[in-house]
Amino acid sequence: GVSANTITLLGLLCVICGLSLLSCSNFLLGFIFLNLAILLDNIDGHVARCRGEASLFGALFDELVSWCHFSLLPICLALGLFQSHPEAVIFPFAPLLPSWSWFVIGVVKLFSYLFAIVLGERVELLVGEQRALERSSSQPWVVFAKGLRELESPLSLMAAATGLLGVFFFGYACYQFSVLLYAIGRALRDMQ
């Protein structure tokens, strides 16, 4: 059979292919590869536990692949959107939205994602991991935010197929930035 680390390696190859295709403005095929990577990411941990192959290396390797996927996605997508023609929906705003603005949106989305991870780790250290997980996992807004994050790649695939990828990318970046501001406010309130 195939080991869990081999499945993770296949996921990494799908992430590399998907991000490369996005950078070259091949959005539909790029998001197909990224959705395949998410599928493999969901399978590898189950395979490791079922076969008794769970290891610290496997967990770190899996986390590294996920980190590369979600942190490089905004920049690669921004590069692809920068190189492509504006979509019909965005075309009326083209004079207001210069092509370099895709990089700004990508960088904002990247740092919002990374800062949210760091902020989440810091909050868990401050209030205790178990208490933070018990308190936050049952709140509807946390469930909604996690669910929307997990749906980013399938929604991006649908947006690419319908020609609305630029609109979705801009809207999702605004959403992620607002979640970050909300998380900062909550963290500051909890520390008092």
C-alpha positions as CSV (number, residue, x, y, z in Angstrom):
1,G,0.0,0.0,0.0
2,V,0.8,3.7,-0.2
3,S,2.2,5.3,3.0
4,A,0.8,8.5,4.5
5,N,4.0,10.4,3.8
6,T,3.8,9.4,0.1
7,I,0.2,10.8,0.0
8,T,1.5,14.0,1.6
9,L,4.3,14.1,-1.0
10,L,1.7,13.7,-3.8
11,G,-0.2,16.6,-2.2
12,L,2.9,18.7,-2.2
13,L,3.3,18.0,-5.9
14,C,-0.3,19.0,-6.5
15,V,0.3,22.2,-4.6
16,I,3.4,23.0,-6.7
17,C,1.6,22.3,-9.9
18,G,-1.5,24.2,-8.9
19,L,0.4,27.3,-7.7
20,S,2.5,27.2,-10.9
21,L,-0.6,27.0,-13.1
22,L,-2.2,29.9,-11.2
23,S,0.9,32.0,-11.7
24,C,0.6,31.4,-15.4
25,S,-3.0,32.4,-15.4
26,N,-4.3,28.9,-16.0
27,F,-6.9,29.3,-13.2
28,L,-9.2,26.4,-13.8
29,L,-6.6,23.7,-14.0
30,G,-4.6,25.3,-11.1
31,F,-7.6,25.1,-8.8
32,I,-8.3,21.6,-9.9
33,F,-4.8,20.6,-8.7
34,L,-5.2,22.6,-5.5
35,N,-8.5,20.9,-4.7
36,L,-6.8,17.6,-5.3
37,A,-4.1,18.6,-2.8
38,I,-6.8,19.4,-0.2
39,L,-8.3,16.0,-0.8
40,L,-4.9,14.3,-0.3
41,D,-4.3,16.5,2.8
42,N,-7.6,15.1,4.3
43,I,-6.6,11.5,3.4
44,D,-3.0,11.3,4.6
45,G,-3.7,11.7,8.4
46,H,-6.4,9.1,8.3
47,V,-4.1,6.7,6.5
48,A,-1.3,7.3,9.0
49,R,-3.6,6.6,12.0
50,C,-5.2,3.5,10.4
51,R,-1.8,2.0,9.6
52,G,-0.1,3.0,12.8
53,E,2.3,5.2,10.8
54,A,1.6,8.5,12.7
55,S,4.9,10.3,13.4
56,L,6.2,13.7,14.3
57,F,7.9,14.0,10.9
58,G,4.6,13.1,9.1
59,A,2.7,15.7,11.1
60,L,5.3,18.4,10.4
61,F,5.5,17.5,6.7
62,D,1.7,17.7,6.5
63,E,1.7,21.1,8.2
64,L,4.5,22.4,6.0
65,V,2.5,21.4,2.8
66,S,-0.6,23.1,4.1
67,W,1.3,26.2,5.1
68,C,2.9,26.4,1.6
69,H,-0.5,26.0,0.0
70,F,-2.4,28.6,1.9
71,S,0.5,31.1,2.3
72,L,1.6,31.1,-1.3
73,L,-1.8,30.9,-2.9
74,P,-2.6,34.7,-2.7
75,I,0.7,35.7,-4.3
76,C,0.5,33.1,-7.1
77,L,-3.1,34.0,-7.8
78,A,-2.2,37.7,-7.8
79,L,0.6,37.1,-10.3
80,G,-1.8,35.2,-12.5
81,L,-4.4,37.9,-12.3
82,F,-1.7,40.6,-13.0
83,Q,-0.8,38.8,-16.2
84,S,-4.4,38.1,-17.4
85,H,-6.9,40.5,-18.9
86,P,-9.5,42.0,-16.6
87,E,-12.7,40.0,-16.3
88,A,-15.9,41.4,-17.8
89,V,-17.4,42.1,-14.4
90,I,-14.2,44.1,-13.3
91,F,-13.7,45.7,-16.7
92,P,-15.8,48.9,-15.8
93,F,-13.5,49.3,-12.8
94,A,-10.3,48.7,-14.7
95,P,-9.2,52.4,-14.7
96,L,-9.7,52.4,-10.9
97,L,-8.0,49.1,-10.4
98,P,-4.5,49.1,-11.8
99,S,-2.9,45.7,-12.5
100,W,-0.4,46.1,-9.7
101,S,-3.3,46.2,-7.2
102,W,-3.6,42.4,-7.5
103,F,-0.2,42.2,-5.8
104,V,-1.4,44.5,-3.0
105,I,-4.5,42.4,-2.5
106,G,-2.4,39.2,-2.5
107,V,0.1,40.6,0.0
108,V,-2.8,41.8,2.3
109,K,-4.4,38.4,2.1
110,L,-1.1,36.6,2.7
111,F,-0.2,38.6,5.8
112,S,-3.8,38.4,7.1
113,Y,-3.5,34.6,6.9
114,L,-0.1,34.4,8.5
115,F,-0.8,36.9,11.2
116,A,-4.1,35.1,12.1
117,I,-2.1,31.9,12.6
118,V,0.5,33.7,14.8
119,L,-2.3,35.5,16.7
120,G,-4.1,32.2,17.2
121,E,-1.0,30.6,18.6
122,R,-0.3,33.5,20.9
123,V,-3.9,33.5,22.3
124,E,-3.7,29.8,22.9
125,L,-0.4,30.3,24.8
126,L,-1.9,33.2,26.9
127,V,-5.2,31.6,27.9
128,G,-4.3,28.0,27.8
129,E,-4.8,25.8,24.8
130,Q,-7.6,23.7,26.2
131,R,-9.6,26.6,27.5
132,A,-9.2,28.5,24.2
133,L,-10.4,25.5,22.2
134,E,-13.3,24.8,24.4
135,R,-14.4,28.4,24.4
136,S,-13.9,29.2,20.7
137,S,-14.9,25.9,19.0
138,S,-18.6,26.2,20.0
139,Q,-19.1,29.8,18.9
140,P,-21.0,30.0,15.6
141,W,-18.8,32.7,14.1
142,V,-15.7,30.5,14.6
143,V,-17.4,27.5,12.9
144,F,-18.5,29.8,10.0
145,A,-15.0,31.3,9.6
146,K,-13.3,27.9,9.6
147,G,-15.9,26.5,7.2
148,L,-15.4,29.5,4.8
149,R,-11.7,29.0,4.9
150,E,-12.1,25.3,4.0
151,L,-14.4,26.3,1.1
152,E,-11.9,28.7,-0.4
153,S,-10.5,26.3,-3.0
154,P,-13.8,24.8,-4.2
155,L,-15.3,28.3,-4.4
156,S,-12.2,29.6,-6.2
157,L,-12.6,26.7,-8.7
158,M,-16.3,27.7,-9.3
159,A,-15.3,31.4,-9.6
160,A,-12.6,30.5,-12.2
161,A,-15.1,28.4,-14.1
162,T,-17.6,31.2,-14.2
163,G,-15.1,34.0,-15.0
164,L,-15.6,35.7,-11.6
165,L,-12.2,34.9,-10.1
166,G,-11.0,38.5,-9.7
167,V,-14.2,39.5,-7.9
168,F,-14.0,36.5,-5.6
169,F,-10.3,37.1,-4.9
170,F,-11.0,40.7,-3.9
171,G,-14.0,39.8,-1.8
172,Y,-12.3,37.0,-0.1
173,A,-9.3,39.1,0.7
174,C,-11.6,41.8,2.3
175,Y,-13.4,39.0,4.3
176,Q,-10.1,37.6,5.5
177,F,-8.8,41.0,6.5
178,S,-12.0,41.8,8.4
179,V,-11.8,38.4,10.3
180,L,-8.2,39.4,11.2
181,L,-9.3,42.7,12.6
182,Y,-12.1,41.0,14.6
183,A,-9.6,38.4,15.9
184,I,-7.2,41.2,17.0
185,G,-10.0,43.0,18.8
186,R,-11.1,39.8,20.5
187,A,-7.5,38.9,21.6
188,L,-7.0,42.4,23.0
189,R,-10.2,42.2,24.9
190,D,-9.4,38.7,26.3
191,M,-6.0,39.9,27.5
192,Q,-7.5,42.6,29.7
